[in-house]
Amino acid sequence: MTPNTPTHPIAMVDLEAQYQKIKPQLDQAIQQVIDSTQFINGPQVGQFARNLAQYLGAGKVIPCANGTDALQIALMALGLKPGDEVITVPFTFVATAEVIALLGLKPVFVDVHPDTFVIDENKIEEAITSRSRCIIPVHLFGQGANMEAIMRIAQKHNLYVVEDNAQAIGADYRFADGRTQKFGTIGHIGCTSFFPSKNLGAYGDAGALFTNDEALGEEISLIVNHGMKVRYYYDSIGVNSRLDTLQAVILDVKLPHLDEYNAARQAAAARYDRAFSGLRGVTVPKVAPYSNHVYHQYTLTLEEGRDRLKDHLQGAGIPTGVYYPVPLHVQKAYRGYGYKEGDFPVSESLAHKVLSLPMHSELGGEVQDYIIEQTIKGLSL
């Protein structure tokens, strides 16, 4: 063991350290729910929704059970029909395409930018057909897609836009005129996940949808609760996807800290950048000119030796992640949509080159020094 080796296991996301900083408030909020026994649809769910709407500048926030449900409910609310086409990316977590397929819609893939990992807006129009109904840009790893360009395309072709904002909550889009707006609030509907490792994470599954369209907000509110506004009277075909009260209070305690959490991630990312920028064959995450970055992941792109570095870090007690090892268009489950290897070369190349290092709001000091030291050592092997 070298002098710099941390004495405690290194985590990709240190939820325990984060919890200890807000333990009294969290414990009190959780106990209040237990004492009230209002575990489903307690008043704190609505309170969290209002507070999140205020933070985001969204007209309405509708909490739900998880981020995958949020995406499915968004497409249900838009009234899409089987066979309608939804444009998205193959370089993403499966939920984005999964919900499209589950609803009998057709996923149509578009490649991503090699440096920001988000949808290449310049390739969207060539994927549009007479059956196209919606675009789902994925705001990946902590920064977003070029929403101004995407909204122009959507307006031109009369398409909906559903933002998959599971990894970039709190990030800002900068319009050409200098205005800023939170990602997730620019399209017709925004969706997010509060999976525990997210920048704003629950202590279980949780999610939400955002919209500035009052009619869509009403329809989403119906769908998440069995299509029901008045108990036992069903106005829409819905699902059971409520956010439970315990998760709502946990998120409401953490929400005022979100900007602080994101700033801590940005500071850790800047430290990584200083260490790795200029190393041969290594590209640090690019920050798009229209977006800031809240670093849900810190992802290096390596021209060669990705797996060798991964193995070295594992041996040094440092966890890493490969997000994502196989693009969706060549996955077994999605072969029936007519795609083949070679169709999306950027996504396929990234799958062999990306490696995510530990990144969380408590990262810093000797632990990060050790990660940096071992990463540089592994790159020289």
Secondary structure, 3 states (H helix, E strand, C coil): CCCCCCCCCCCCCCHHHHHHHCHHHHHHHHHHHHHHCCCECCHHHHHHHHHHHHHHCCCEEEEECCHHHHHHHHHHHCCCCCCCEEEECCCCCCHHHHHHHHCCCEEEECCECCCCCCECHHHCHHHCCCCEEEECCECCCCCCCCHHHHHHHHHHHCCEEEEECCCCCCCEEECCCCCEEECCCCCCEEEEECCCCCCCCCCCCCEEEEECCHHHHHHHHHHCECCEEECCEECCCCCECCCEHHHHHHHHHHHHHHHHHHHHHHHHHHHHHHHHCCCCCEECCCCCCCECCCCCCEEEEECCCHHHHHHHHHHCCCCCECCCCCCHHHCHHHHHHCCCCCCCHHHHHHHCCEEEECCCCCCCHHHHHHHHHHHHHHHCC
